[in-house]
Amino acid sequence: MSQPKLSVVLTAYREVRQLSRLLDQLLRQKTSFPYEVIVMVDEPRDEALSSIQKRYNGVGNVIFDVSSERRGKLNALNSAIGLARGDVLLFLDNDVEIWDELFLEKIYNWMTRYDIAEIKKEVYRDSFINRLIYYDYVSFGVASYIFEKRVKRCAGLNGAAMAFTRKALRELGGFKNCILEDMDVGFRSYFTGLPFKYIYDTEVIVYSPKSVKEWLNQRTLIKPLLNTLR
């Protein structure tokens, strides 16, 4: 395979059933450049991963890095940086969807002019709680847009979809050991003056929590903090 221009990094912990859908969508992308997909999986607890690997491993541009032990998302992300060969690294949660077949093309084109990017998230709204979460994402997107236009710097990122140039990640020193690694790396980039873009001409589809309790668990710092102490 030709040297990839863009590396897409997916991380998963235990549950991998939704990976197939996202991998299919990524492999259908229409691009003018070669790209690769790196799948980082910790502690897969079912046999779904075996069938996924048989289907995709070695298929063009898909690479699997599987650990039987929990490395944690932070270590998985930094390991992926070491494996990636692209000039641009795009980080996606494994449970998002991409409906735009030019998604990667648009991301890469923007990243030829910027070093760090927040990418628009559209919440799939099929319930009351989904609609509430939609406004949460909209407010984050509006804030990102304002920061781009007013100060041209990033003050935080939503890790469901974010992009960096390799140069920027090197300058930032990768992801740091903290509770919210996505917000942290975005905040640190503010002080380095890295050119920031809020990309809104394409998007990822986010399937949000089904209950208020699940949503609050995601939004609070208490649960991640407890996990780090185990």
Rosetta blueprint (number, residue, H / E / L):
1 M L
2 S L
3 Q L
4 P L
5 K L
6 L E
7 S E
8 V E
9 V E
10 L E
11 T E
12 A E
13 Y E
14 R L
15 E L
16 V L
17 R L
18 Q L
19 L H
20 S H
21 R H
22 L H
23 L H
24 D H
25 Q H
26 L H
27 L H
28 R L
29 Q L
30 K L
31 T L
32 S L
33 F L
34 P L
35 Y E
36 E E
37 V E
38 I E
39 V E
40 M E
41 V E
42 D E
43 E L
44 P L
45 R L
46 D L
47 E L
48 A H
49 L H
50 S H
51 S H
52 I H
53 Q H
54 K H
55 R H
56 Y H
57 N L
58 G L
59 V L
60 G L
61 N L
62 V E
63 I E
64 F E
65 D E
66 V E
67 S E
68 S L
69 E L
70 R L
71 R L
72 G L
73 K H
74 L H
75 N H
76 A H
77 L H
78 N H
79 S H
80 A H
81 I H
82 G H
83 L H
84 A L
85 R L
86 G L
87 D L
88 V E
89 L E
90 L E
91 F E
92 L E
93 D E
94 N L
95 D L
96 V E
97 E E
98 I L
99 W L
100 D L
101 E L
102 L L
103 F H
104 L H
105 E H
106 K H
107 I H
108 Y H
109 N H
110 W H
111 M H
112 T L
113 R L
114 Y L
115 D L
116 I E
117 A E
118 E E
119 I E
120 K E
121 K E
122 E E
123 V E
124 Y L
125 R L
126 D L
127 S L
128 F H
129 I H
130 N H
131 R H
132 L H
133 I H
134 Y H
135 Y H
136 D H
137 Y H
138 V H
139 S H
140 F H
141 G H
142 V H
143 A H
144 S H
145 Y H
146 I H
147 F H
148 E H
149 K H
150 R H
151 V L
152 K L
153 R L
154 C L
155 A L
156 G L
157 L L
158 N L
159 G L
160 A L
161 A E
162 M E
163 A E
164 F E
165 T E
166 R H
167 K H
168 A H
169 L H
170 R H
171 E H
172 L H
173 G L
174 G L
175 F L
176 K L
177 N L
178 C L
179 I L
180 L L
181 E H
182 D H
183 M H
184 D H
185 V H
186 G H
187 F H
188 R H
189 S H
190 Y H
191 F H
192 T H
193 G L
194 L L
195 P L
196 F E
197 K E
198 Y E
199 I E
200 Y E
201 D E
202 T E
203 E E
204 V E
205 I E
206 V E
207 Y L
208 S L
209 P L
210 K L
211 S L
212 V H
213 K H
214 E H
215 W H
216 L H
217 N H
218 Q H
219 R H
220 T L
221 L L
222 I H
223 K H
224 P H
225 L H
226 L H
227 N H
228 T H
229 L H
230 R L
